Amino acid sequence: MKRRFGADVELVQGGGGVFEISVDGRLVFSKKELGRFPTEDDIAGLGSAWGALEA
């Protein structure tokens, strides 16, 4: 993530099977809401989410 998007990534351990990805404090993916883990396309799209949040 650092090389591709210039992003620092931190794993924050949670509980209850919740898997969420936030960019600058904004939720961009939630397994809890969608009922599934992210696909490769979802992860590739995080670069777009990062850029949209920086604009």
N, C-alpha and C positions, 0 to 999 in steps of 0.2 A: 504494500500500500504506500509506503514511503517513497519508493522509487517511481512507481507508476503515477501516483496522485499527489505526492508531496505531503502525505497525511501521516501523522503520528497515530498509532492504533493502540488501544488499551483494552485488555480483556477484564471485564468486571464480572466476577462470579455471582450468579444469582441462584434462584431456586425455583422449583415447581415446573421445570421444563421451559421456562421463558427464554427466548432467544430474540434479542432486539439489537438493532444497529442504529446508532445515533451519529449525526454529523453536526458538530458545533452545538450540541445540546438539543438538536431537533431529531425526532424519531423518523427514520427513513425506511425501516423494515421492522416488522413485528411478526414473529412466528405465532404469538398468542392471538393476534388479530386475524391472520391469514390461515392458521392451522397447518402450516407447512414450513419447512426450512427454505432458505433462499435458493433459487436456481442459479446456474452460471450467468444467465442473462440478468437476473436481479443484481448479482454482485457486480457485473460489468456496468450496470446502470448507476451504481453508486458514484462513479466518477462524475456523471451528469448531475446527480443530486448535490455533490460537493460544489460543483461549479455554479449551480443555481443558488446555492446558499451564500456563496461569496459575492454574487452580483448585487 
